[in-house]
Amino acid sequence: MKNGRILWDELCYTYDKGVNEVRQFQKTWDKVQPYVDAQRFSEVQSKLRRQCRDAQEWKDACLQYFRQFSRRPIPYDRERPLYNLDDLLERDSLRVRRSRQT
C-alpha cells in the first residue's frame, strides 16, 4: 500500500476506522440532545446504535473471513473481534430463512 502497510493490515485499520467513526457519530449526537425534540433524538439514537452494531458485525465477519486466507494476526493496536464468524453466519442464515417464510 502507498502508506507502507500490507494489504491485511490496511483492511484491519480501515474496518476499525469505520466502527470508530460510527461511535464518534453517536457521541456527537448525544451532545445535541438539548436542542432536539425527545422523539427525534430517540429515533436517531436508536438508528445509530443499530449502525454501530452492524458496523461491528461487518468488521468482525470480514476480518475473520479474510484472515482464513491471510493467516496473519490482527495488528496489536486494533480492537479484537467481538463476534465469532460462525455465529454471525448462523444468525444470517436464520435471518434469510425467516425472510423466505414471510
C-alpha distance (Angstrom), angle and dihedral (degrees) to the residues before:
residue distance angle dihedral
M1 . . .
K2 3.80 . .
N3 3.80 90.5 .
G4 3.81 91.5 57.1
R5 3.79 97.2 -107.1
I6 3.77 122.7 123.9
L7 3.81 116.7 -115.3
W8 3.81 93.7 -102.3
D9 3.80 93.6 53.7
E10 3.80 90.9 46.1
L11 3.82 90.2 53.8
C12 3.80 90.5 50.9
Y13 3.80 93.8 48.6
T14 3.81 93.2 44.8
Y15 3.81 95.9 50.6
D16 3.80 90.4 44.1
K17 3.79 90.0 51.1
G18 3.81 90.1 54.3
V19 3.81 92.5 54.2
N20 3.79 91.6 46.7
E21 3.80 92.1 49.8
V22 3.80 90.7 56.7
R23 3.80 89.8 49.0
Q24 3.79 88.5 52.9
F25 3.82 90.2 50.1
Q26 3.81 87.6 54.8
K27 3.82 92.1 51.9
T28 3.79 91.1 48.3
W29 3.80 91.6 49.1
D30 3.81 91.3 49.8
K31 3.82 88.9 57.8
V32 3.81 93.2 57.7
Q33 3.80 94.9 53.9
P34 3.84 93.6 106.5
Y35 3.81 90.2 56.1
V36 3.83 99.8 47.5
D37 3.79 130.8 67.4
A38 3.80 114.6 -102.3
Q39 3.80 96.9 -113.1
R40 3.80 94.5 50.9
F41 3.80 91.4 44.7
S42 3.80 91.7 51.5
E43 3.81 94.1 46.3
V44 3.80 94.0 50.2
Q45 3.79 91.7 42.7
S46 3.81 89.3 53.8
K47 3.81 91.6 49.8
L48 3.80 91.2 49.1
R49 3.81 90.7 51.2
R50 3.81 88.9 52.2
Q51 3.80 91.1 46.9
C52 3.80 90.9 51.0
R53 3.81 92.4 49.6
D54 3.81 91.1 47.1
A55 3.81 91.8 48.6
Q56 3.80 90.9 50.4
E57 3.80 92.6 48.0
W58 3.81 92.1 46.8
K59 3.80 91.9 48.6
D60 3.79 92.6 47.8
A61 3.81 94.2 46.0
C62 3.80 95.2 46.8
L63 3.79 95.9 44.8
Q64 3.78 94.0 46.1
Y65 3.79 91.3 46.7
F66 3.81 95.0 49.6
R67 3.78 91.7 40.6
Q68 3.80 87.2 68.7
F69 3.81 87.2 67.4
S70 3.79 101.7 33.6
R71 3.82 93.7 45.4
R72 3.77 87.5 -158.0
P73 3.78 128.3 129.8
I74 3.77 122.8 -111.8
P75 3.83 107.2 -99.6
Y76 3.80 111.2 -90.3
D77 3.81 93.8 -118.3
R78 3.83 95.5 54.8
E79 3.80 126.3 89.0
R80 3.78 114.4 -98.2
P81 3.82 120.3 -120.8
L82 3.80 115.2 -84.3
Y83 3.80 94.5 -164.0
N84 3.78 129.9 56.9
L85 3.81 115.6 -125.1
D86 3.81 93.7 -131.6
D87 3.81 90.9 51.9
L88 3.80 91.6 49.4
L89 3.81 91.7 49.2
E90 3.81 91.3 48.8
R91 3.80 92.2 48.7
D92 3.79 90.3 49.0
S93 3.80 93.3 50.2
L94 3.82 89.5 50.7
R95 3.80 89.2 51.4
V96 3.81 90.7 51.3
R97 3.81 92.4 48.6
R98 3.80 91.6 50.3
S99 3.80 92.3 49.2
R100 3.81 90.7 52.3
Q101 3.80 91.0 52.7
T102 3.79 93.6 57.8
